Amino acid sequence: VLPSPDGPAPSVSITEIRQYLRAQDIPFHDGYSCLHTPSLFTGDRGDQPLSANAPFTLFIDKTTGSFLCTATLAEGTWQDFQANVELRHRGTTPIPPASSEEMEEEMRQAREDARCIWERALPLWELLDEKETKETKALFGISMVADATLKRFGVRYLRTARSLVFPWFSPQDATLKGLKLVRVEKKGGTITYVEETLPRFDSYRNLFGLPLIGRRDTELVLTGWELDALALHQAAGVASLALPRGASCLPPTLLPYLEQFKRITLWLGEDLRSWEAAKLFARKLSLKRCSLVRPGNLQPRPLEALNQGLNVTKILRSALLASHKSIVSFRQLREEVFGELVNTEQVSGVKWARFPELNKLLKGHRRGELTIFTGPTGSGKTTFISEYALDLCMQGVCTLWGSFEINNVRLAKIMLTQFAGRRLEDQLELYDEWADRFEELPLYFMTFHGQQNIKTVIDTMQHAVYMYDITHVVVDNLQFMMGHEHLSVDR
């Protein structure tokens, strides 16, 4: 749940951040998406000014002001940063902001569980016989991936769960922080990959492949899937990382680790949603250093390109620059227009699985479109919209709810019932199982209720778009949000 109206951290502008750092004599470099300063948490003497010769390991996000120290993994808000600067002035050693005991315990438990699984998992090339290794590799479509590559990235296989195991090592001391398990499910002729992470999805912030990046590496390919990172490294020898949640979001806490690169190529997948996500992420990473690989028949995802024997280096060279000038000629748009013609189905948006009739009317959910549903009180608008939004959310569309009429608990109850497809009040023993699955959805709620200041609501939405890469916002309903007395205002 996003912070309540009285609780959100007051927003801070980049100008204010720069002015504060100068006033406090804190040296800083201007990076792509962060400002870099020496860390407050690594020095021992609190009253000494920060030296410009110290390594610049503390990164301040230019959009939100929150910081992360890559040396100590201390992180917090802009207000936490200011409080620590004050502590330093008083000669006290700054204390990294602590997360709640509950969260600490959860993370510790996840690390413990991950360690147990990791110890039970085997390196893929050490399975009992060659036949089993071959079958396993074929199942995951990685027959072309060499053992040396799997070894380099530390990929293992858990026999009991028939899952590949990808490690998350702490960038600080290389200890195991968590894991991602990937297994294959076959339904009819289609193959789907099912992922599970430790810790839970929202706390899993692994840039897979990070320990293999050298300090001098300046070029990077960012992928949406661990197996793509393996394929890229093997086929083109490039530094490659995989995002923890694929094309669905790029958490801002990962930006500091991407600051060292002068050029980043985004190759997130082979469909139009990956392409849209790549354009969105490039804005976060700074357009001037990003290039994008456009999905198409001759440019599938990296693993597929390796399996088909395509020239991966050539595909990377053909990546389009993300920063467009204000005026373009058709020649520059030509490729994108072709992409839209090839993928007519996908261009029309994300289809609803539960509402085939709606697909005929609206074609699908598309970014940048506003849809208004009207109807008299009690006609089922909220019930329908919650199912309509849930349908998209289950397909990975990051969704933000602003329910001004009914409270979030009731709304979540309706959505959970729709998600489970059963009356949970009659089967309470199933509640935890369904709630755990529901929690994995990219779904967020604003905590406003009743009439609100429109600016506060818009600010909260913008914050959510940056933090969680929201692509679908639901406002229920407009009348409640606006109140009734501003009738003279042009609404």
C-alpha positions as CSV (number, residue, x, y, z in Angstrom):
1,V,0.0,0.0,0.0
2,L,1.4,3.4,-0.9
3,P,1.9,5.8,2.0
4,S,-1.2,7.6,3.3
5,P,-1.8,11.4,2.5
6,D,-0.2,12.6,5.7
7,G,2.7,10.1,5.4
8,P,4.3,10.3,2.0
9,A,7.8,11.7,2.1
10,P,7.7,15.3,0.9
11,S,9.1,15.4,-2.6
12,V,12.4,17.0,-3.2
13,S,13.8,18.5,-6.5
14,I,17.2,17.8,-7.9
15,T,18.0,21.5,-7.5
16,E,17.3,21.3,-3.8
17,I,19.5,18.2,-3.5
18,R,22.4,19.9,-5.2
19,Q,22.0,23.0,-3.1
20,Y,22.0,21.0,0.1
21,L,25.1,19.0,-0.8
22,R,27.0,22.2,-1.7
23,A,25.9,23.9,1.5
24,Q,27.1,20.9,3.6
25,D,30.4,20.7,1.7
26,I,29.7,17.2,0.4
27,P,31.6,16.6,-2.8
28,F,29.4,15.0,-5.6
29,H,29.5,13.9,-9.3
30,D,26.5,14.2,-11.5
31,G,25.6,10.7,-12.8
32,Y,23.0,9.5,-15.3
33,S,20.1,8.8,-12.9
34,C,21.8,9.5,-9.5
35,L,24.2,11.9,-7.9
36,H,27.4,10.1,-6.5
37,T,28.9,11.2,-3.2
38,P,31.4,9.6,-0.7
39,S,29.5,7.4,1.8
40,L,28.5,8.6,5.2
41,F,28.6,5.1,6.5
42,T,32.1,3.9,5.6
43,G,34.3,6.4,7.4
44,D,35.0,6.1,11.2
45,R,35.3,9.7,12.3
46,G,31.9,11.5,12.3
47,D,33.2,15.1,12.6
48,Q,35.6,14.9,9.6
49,P,34.4,16.5,6.4
50,L,33.8,14.0,3.6
51,S,36.9,13.8,1.4
52,A,36.7,14.0,-2.4
53,N,39.4,11.3,-2.5
54,A,37.2,8.8,-0.8
55,P,35.4,6.3,-3.1
56,F,32.0,7.7,-4.2
57,T,29.9,4.7,-3.2
58,L,26.7,6.6,-2.1
59,F,24.1,7.2,-4.8
60,I,21.2,9.7,-4.5
61,D,18.3,9.1,-6.9
62,K,17.7,12.4,-8.8
63,T,13.9,11.8,-9.0
64,T,13.1,10.7,-5.4
65,G,16.1,11.7,-3.3
66,S,16.3,8.3,-1.8
67,F,19.9,6.9,-1.4
68,L,21.8,3.7,-1.5
69,C,25.4,3.0,-0.3
70,T,26.8,0.2,-2.4
71,A,29.6,-0.4,0.0
72,T,27.5,-1.0,3.1
73,L,24.0,-1.5,1.5
74,A,22.6,1.2,3.7
75,E,19.5,2.8,2.1
76,G,16.8,5.2,3.0
77,T,14.9,8.3,2.0
78,W,16.2,11.9,1.4
79,Q,15.0,12.7,5.0
80,D,17.1,9.8,6.3
81,F,20.1,11.1,4.4
82,Q,19.7,14.6,5.9
83,A,19.3,13.2,9.4
84,N,22.6,11.3,9.0
85,V,24.4,14.4,7.8
86,E,23.3,16.1,11.0
87,L,24.5,13.2,13.1
88,R,27.9,13.5,11.4
89,H,28.1,17.2,12.2
90,R,27.6,16.3,15.9
91,G,30.5,13.9,15.7
92,T,28.3,10.8,16.0
93,T,28.8,8.0,13.5
94,P,25.7,7.8,11.2
95,I,23.5,4.8,11.6
96,P,22.0,3.2,8.5
97,P,18.2,3.5,8.7
98,A,16.8,0.1,10.0
99,S,13.9,-1.7,8.4
100,S,11.3,-3.1,10.7
101,E,12.1,-6.2,12.8
102,E,9.4,-8.1,11.0
103,M,11.1,-7.4,7.6
104,E,14.5,-8.2,9.0
105,E,13.2,-11.6,10.3
106,E,11.5,-12.3,6.9
107,M,14.7,-11.6,5.0
108,R,16.8,-13.7,7.4
109,Q,14.3,-16.6,7.0
110,A,14.4,-16.2,3.2
111,R,18.2,-16.3,3.3
112,E,18.2,-19.4,5.4
113,D,15.7,-21.2,3.1
114,A,17.7,-20.1,0.1
115,R,20.9,-21.6,1.6
116,C,19.1,-24.9,2.2
117,I,17.9,-25.1,-1.4
118,W,21.2,-24.0,-2.8
119,E,23.0,-26.8,-0.9
120,R,20.6,-29.4,-2.2
121,A,20.8,-28.1,-5.8
122,L,23.5,-29.6,-8.1
123,P,25.6,-27.9,-10.8
124,L,23.9,-28.9,-14.1
125,W,27.0,-30.6,-15.5
126,E,27.3,-32.8,-12.4
127,L,24.0,-34.7,-12.9
128,L,24.1,-38.5,-12.7
129,D,24.5,-39.2,-16.4
130,E,24.8,-37.3,-19.6
131,K,21.3,-38.4,-20.7
132,E,19.7,-36.6,-17.7
133,T,21.8,-33.5,-18.4
134,K,20.8,-33.4,-22.0
135,E,17.1,-33.9,-21.3
136,T,17.1,-31.2,-18.6
137,K,18.9,-28.7,-21.0
138,A,16.5,-29.5,-23.8
139,L,13.5,-29.0,-21.5
140,F,14.6,-25.4,-20.7
141,G,15.7,-24.8,-24.3
142,I,19.4,-24.3,-23.3
143,S,21.0,-27.2,-25.2
144,M,23.2,-24.6,-26.9
145,V,24.4,-23.0,-23.6
146,A,27.8,-24.4,-22.7
147,D,28.6,-25.8,-19.3
148,A,31.4,-23.2,-18.9
149,T,28.7,-20.5,-19.2
150,L,26.4,-22.2,-16.6
151,K,29.4,-22.6,-14.4
152,R,30.5,-19.0,-14.7
153,F,27.0,-17.7,-13.7
154,G,26.7,-20.4,-11.0
155,V,23.4,-21.9,-12.3
156,R,22.3,-25.1,-10.6
157,Y,19.5,-27.6,-10.9
158,L,17.1,-28.8,-8.1
159,R,16.0,-32.3,-9.0
160,T,13.1,-32.6,-6.6
161,A,11.4,-29.5,-8.0
162,R,12.7,-29.9,-11.6
163,S,13.8,-26.3,-11.5
164,L,16.8,-24.3,-12.5
165,V,18.3,-22.3,-9.6
166,F,19.7,-18.8,-10.1
167,P,21.7,-17.4,-7.2
168,W,21.6,-13.8,-5.8
169,F,24.9,-13.0,-4.2
170,S,25.4,-9.9,-2.1
171,P,27.5,-7.3,-4.0
172,Q,29.1,-6.4,-0.7
173,D,30.5,-9.7,0.5
174,A,29.4,-12.3,-2.0
175,T,27.2,-14.2,0.5
176,L,24.0,-15.8,-0.8
177,K,21.0,-13.4,-0.3
178,G,18.4,-15.3,-2.2
179,L,17.4,-17.4,-5.2
180,K,15.1,-17.6,-8.2
181,L,13.7,-21.0,-9.1
182,V,12.4,-21.5,-12.7
183,R,10.5,-24.6,-13.8
184,V,8.7,-25.5,-17.1
185,E,5.0,-26.2,-17.4
186,K,3.6,-27.7,-20.5
187,K,-0.1,-27.1,-21.3
188,G,-1.1,-28.6,-24.6
189,G,1.4,-27.4,-27.1
190,T,2.5,-24.2,-25.2
191,I,5.4,-24.0,-22.8
192,T,5.3,-21.6,-19.8
193,Y,8.0,-20.8,-17.4
194,V,7.0,-20.6,-13.7
195,E,9.2,-18.5,-11.5
196,E,9.5,-18.4,-7.7
197,T,11.8,-16.2,-5.7
198,L,13.3,-16.1,-2.2
199,P,12.8,-13.6,-0.7
200,R,9.3,-12.7,-2.0
201,F,9.0,-11.0,-5.3
202,D,8.7,-7.4,-4.0
203,S,12.0,-7.8,-1.9
204,Y,13.9,-9.7,-4.6
205,R,16.2,-7.2,-6.1
206,N,18.9,-9.3,-7.8
207,L,20.6,-8.0,-10.9
208,F,21.6,-11.5,-12.0
209,G,25.2,-11.6,-13.2
210,L,26.3,-8.5,-11.2
211,P,29.3,-10.2,-9.4
212,L,30.8,-10.9,-12.9
213,I,30.9,-7.3,-13.9
214,G,34.4,-5.7,-13.8
215,R,35.0,-2.2,-12.5
216,R,36.2,-1.1,-15.9
217,D,33.2,-2.4,-17.9
218,T,31.5,0.6,-19.5
219,E,29.1,-1.2,-21.9
220,L,26.2,-3.4,-20.8
221,V,23.3,-5.3,-22.2
222,L,20.3,-5.4,-19.9
223,T,17.9,-8.4,-20.4
224,G,14.6,-9.4,-18.9
225,W,15.5,-13.0,-18.2
226,E,18.4,-14.9,-16.6
227,L,18.7,-17.4,-19.5
228,D,19.0,-14.4,-21.9
229,A,21.9,-13.0,-19.9
230,L,23.7,-16.4,-20.3
231,A,23.0,-16.6,-24.0
232,L,24.3,-13.0,-24.6
233,H,27.5,-13.6,-22.6
234,Q,28.2,-16.8,-24.5
235,A,27.3,-15.6,-28.0
236,A,28.8,-12.0,-27.9
237,G,31.1,-12.0,-24.9
238,V,29.4,-8.8,-23.6
239,A,28.7,-7.8,-20.0
240,S,25.0,-8.7,-19.5
241,L,22.6,-8.5,-16.5
242,A,19.0,-9.7,-16.0
243,L,16.3,-7.6,-14.3
244,P,14.6,-9.4,-11.4
245,R,11.1,-8.9,-12.7
246,G,11.7,-9.0,-16.4
247,A,9.9,-6.3,-18.4
248,S,7.3,-5.6,-15.7
249,C,9.4,-3.2,-13.7
250,L,12.9,-1.7,-13.0
251,P,13.0,-0.9,-9.2
252,P,14.9,2.5,-8.6
253,T,17.1,0.8,-5.9
254,L,18.9,-1.0,-8.8
255,L,19.9,2.3,-10.6
256,P,23.1,2.9,-8.6
257,Y,24.5,-0.4,-9.8
258,L,24.0,0.7,-13.4
259,E,25.7,4.1,-13.1
260,Q,29.1,2.9,-14.2
261,F,28.0,2.1,-17.7
262,K,28.4,4.7,-20.5
263,R,26.2,2.7,-22.9
264,I,23.3,0.4,-22.0
265,T,21.5,-1.7,-24.6
266,L,18.0,-2.9,-23.5
267,W,17.0,-6.3,-25.1
268,L,14.1,-7.3,-22.9
269,G,12.2,-9.8,-25.0
270,E,10.5,-10.5,-28.3
271,D,7.1,-9.0,-27.9
272,L,5.8,-5.4,-28.0
273,R,5.3,-5.2,-24.3
274,S,9.0,-5.7,-23.8
275,W,9.6,-3.0,-26.4
276,E,7.3,-0.6,-24.5
277,A,9.0,-1.4,-21.2
278,A,12.4,-0.8,-22.8
279,K,11.4,2.7,-23.8
280,L,10.0,3.3,-20.3
281,F,13.2,2.0,-18.6
282,A,15.4,4.0,-20.9
283,R,13.8,7.2,-19.5
284,K,14.8,6.1,-16.0
285,L,18.3,5.2,-17.0
286,S,18.8,8.5,-19.1
287,L,18.0,8.3,-22.7
288,K,21.3,9.6,-24.0
289,R,23.2,6.4,-23.0
290,C,20.5,3.8,-24.0
291,S,19.9,1.8,-27.2
292,L,17.0,-0.6,-27.7
293,V,16.8,-3.8,-29.7
294,R,13.5,-3.8,-31.5
295,P,11.6,-7.1,-31.3
296,G,10.9,-8.8,-34.6
297,N,11.1,-12.1,-36.5
298,L,14.8,-11.7,-37.2
299,Q,15.5,-10.3,-33.7
300,P,14.0,-12.7,-31.2
301,R,15.0,-12.8,-27.5
302,P,18.7,-13.5,-27.0
303,L,18.3,-17.2,-26.0
304,E,16.2,-17.8,-29.1
305,A,18.8,-16.0,-31.2
306,L,21.5,-18.3,-29.9
307,N,19.4,-21.4,-30.5
308,Q,18.7,-20.3,-34.1
309,G,22.3,-19.6,-34.8
310,L,21.7,-15.8,-35.5
311,N,24.5,-13.3,-35.3
312,V,23.9,-11.8,-31.8
313,T,26.7,-9.2,-32.2
314,K,25.1,-8.0,-35.4
315,I,21.7,-7.7,-33.7
316,L,23.3,-5.6,-30.9
317,R,24.9,-3.3,-33.4
318,S,21.6,-2.6,-35.0
319,A,20.0,-1.4,-31.7
320,L,18.2,1.9,-32.1
321,L,19.2,4.9,-30.0
322,A,16.6,5.7,-27.4
323,S,16.9,9.5,-27.5
324,H,14.9,11.0,-30.4
325,K,15.4,14.5,-31.5
326,S,12.3,16.6,-31.6
327,I,11.9,16.2,-35.4
328,V,12.3,12.9,-37.2
329,S,12.0,11.8,-40.8
330,F,10.1,8.8,-42.0
331,R,13.4,7.0,-42.5
332,Q,14.0,7.0,-38.8
333,L,10.5,5.7,-38.1
334,R,10.5,3.2,-40.9
335,E,11.6,0.3,-38.7
336,E,9.0,1.0,-36.0
337,V,6.2,1.2,-38.5
338,F,7.3,-2.2,-39.9
339,G,7.2,-3.5,-36.4
340,E,3.6,-2.3,-35.9
341,L,2.5,-4.0,-39.1
342,V,4.2,-7.3,-38.2
343,N,2.7,-7.3,-34.7
344,T,-0.8,-6.0,-35.4
345,E,-2.3,-8.2,-32.7
346,Q,0.1,-7.0,-30.0
347,V,-0.2,-3.3,-31.1
348,S,-3.9,-3.4,-30.1
349,G,-2.9,-3.9,-26.5
350,V,-3.0,-6.5,-23.7
351,K,-6.2,-8.7,-24.3
352,W,-8.6,-9.6,-21.5
353,A,-8.7,-13.3,-20.8
354,R,-12.1,-13.2,-19.1
355,F,-13.9,-10.7,-21.4
356,P,-13.7,-11.8,-25.1
357,E,-16.6,-9.4,-25.9
358,L,-14.7,-6.5,-24.4
359,N,-11.7,-7.3,-26.7
360,K,-14.0,-6.7,-29.7
361,L,-14.9,-3.3,-28.4
362,L,-11.7,-2.0,-26.9
363,K,-9.1,-4.2,-28.7
364,G,-7.1,-4.5,-25.4
365,H,-5.5,-2.3,-22.7
366,R,-3.2,0.3,-24.3
367,R,-1.1,2.9,-22.6
368,G,-2.0,6.5,-22.9
369,E,-5.8,5.8,-23.3
370,L,-8.6,6.9,-21.0
371,T,-11.6,4.7,-20.7
372,I,-14.7,5.9,-18.7
373,F,-17.3,3.5,-17.4
374,T,-20.6,5.0,-16.3
375,G,-23.8,3.6,-14.8
376,P,-26.2,4.3,-11.9
377,T,-25.4,3.6,-8.3
378,G,-25.4,-0.1,-7.5
379,S,-25.2,-1.2,-11.1
380,G,-21.9,-3.1,-10.5
381,K,-19.3,-0.7,-11.8
382,T,-16.8,-1.4,-9.0
383,T,-17.4,-5.2,-9.1
384,F,-16.8,-5.2,-12.9
385,I,-13.9,-2.8,-12.9
386,S,-12.1,-4.8,-10.2
387,E,-12.4,-8.0,-12.3
388,Y,-11.4,-6.1,-15.4
389,A,-8.3,-4.7,-13.7
390,L,-7.5,-8.0,-12.1
391,D,-7.6,-9.8,-15.5
392,L,-4.9,-7.4,-16.8
393,C,-2.9,-7.5,-13.5
394,M,-2.7,-11.3,-13.7
395,Q,-1.0,-10.8,-17.1
396,G,1.7,-8.7,-15.6
397,V,0.2,-5.2,-16.2
398,C,1.3,-3.1,-13.2
399,T,-1.8,-1.6,-11.7
400,L,-2.6,1.2,-9.3
401,W,-6.0,1.5,-7.7
402,G,-7.4,4.8,-6.3
403,S,-10.6,3.7,-4.6
404,F,-12.2,6.9,-3.2
405,E,-15.6,5.4,-2.6
406,I,-15.1,2.0,-0.9
407,N,-12.1,1.3,1.4
408,N,-9.1,-0.8,0.3
409,V,-9.9,-3.7,2.6
410,R,-13.3,-4.3,1.0
411,L,-11.9,-3.8,-2.5
412,A,-9.0,-6.3,-1.8
413,K,-11.6,-8.7,-0.5
414,I,-13.7,-8.5,-3.7
415,M,-10.6,-8.9,-5.8
416,L,-9.2,-11.8,-3.8
417,T,-12.6,-13.6,-4.2
418,Q,-12.6,-12.9,-7.9
419,F,-8.9,-14.1,-8.1
420,A,-9.6,-17.3,-6.3
421,G,-12.9,-17.9,-8.1
422,R,-14.5,-19.2,-4.8
423,R,-16.2,-18.1,-1.6
424,L,-13.2,-18.0,0.8
425,E,-15.4,-17.3,3.8
426,D,-16.6,-20.9,3.5
427,Q,-13.1,-22.3,3.1
428,L,-10.9,-20.3,5.5
429,E,-8.2,-23.0,5.5
430,L,-7.4,-22.0,1.9
431,Y,-7.1,-18.3,2.7
432,D,-3.3,-18.2,3.2
433,E,-2.6,-20.2,0.0
434,W,-4.7,-17.8,-2.1
435,A,-3.5,-14.7,-0.3
436,D,0.2,-15.7,-1.0
437,R,-0.6,-16.0,-4.7
438,F,-2.5,-12.8,-4.7
439,E,0.4,-11.0,-3.0
440,E,2.6,-11.8,-6.0
441,L,0.5,-9.6,-8.4
442,P,1.9,-6.2,-9.4
443,L,-1.0,-4.5,-7.7
444,Y,-0.9,-1.3,-5.6
445,F,-3.6,0.7,-3.7
446,M,-3.6,4.4,-2.9
447,T,-4.7,5.1,0.6
448,F,-7.0,8.1,-0.1
449,H,-10.6,8.0,0.8
450,G,-13.4,10.5,0.0
451,Q,-12.7,13.9,-1.4
452,Q,-9.0,14.7,-2.1
453,N,-6.8,17.6,-3.3
454,I,-6.3,16.7,-6.9
455,K,-2.6,17.8,-6.9
456,T,-1.8,15.3,-4.0
457,V,-3.5,12.5,-6.0
458,I,-1.6,13.3,-9.2
459,D,1.7,13.5,-7.3
460,T,1.1,10.1,-5.7
461,M,0.3,8.6,-9.1
462,Q,3.5,10.1,-10.6
463,H,5.5,8.7,-7.7
464,A,4.0,5.3,-8.2
465,V,4.7,5.3,-11.9
466,Y,8.4,6.0,-11.2
467,M,8.8,3.6,-8.4
468,Y,6.7,0.6,-9.6
469,D,6.4,1.3,-13.4
470,I,2.6,1.5,-13.2
471,T,1.0,1.3,-16.6
472,H,-2.7,1.1,-15.6
473,V,-4.4,3.5,-13.1
474,V,-8.0,2.9,-11.9
475,V,-9.9,5.8,-10.3
476,D,-13.1,4.8,-8.6
477,N,-14.9,7.1,-8.7
478,L,-14.3,10.5,-10.2
479,Q,-17.2,12.2,-8.3
480,F,-15.9,11.1,-4.9
481,M,-12.3,12.2,-5.7
482,M,-13.4,15.6,-6.8
483,G,-16.0,16.3,-4.1
484,H,-19.4,17.9,-5.0
485,E,-18.9,21.5,-4.1
486,H,-16.4,22.6,-6.8
487,L,-19.0,22.7,-9.5
488,S,-17.7,26.1,-10.8
489,V,-14.3,24.6,-11.4
490,D,-13.6,23.3,-14.9
491,R,-13.2,19.6,-14.0
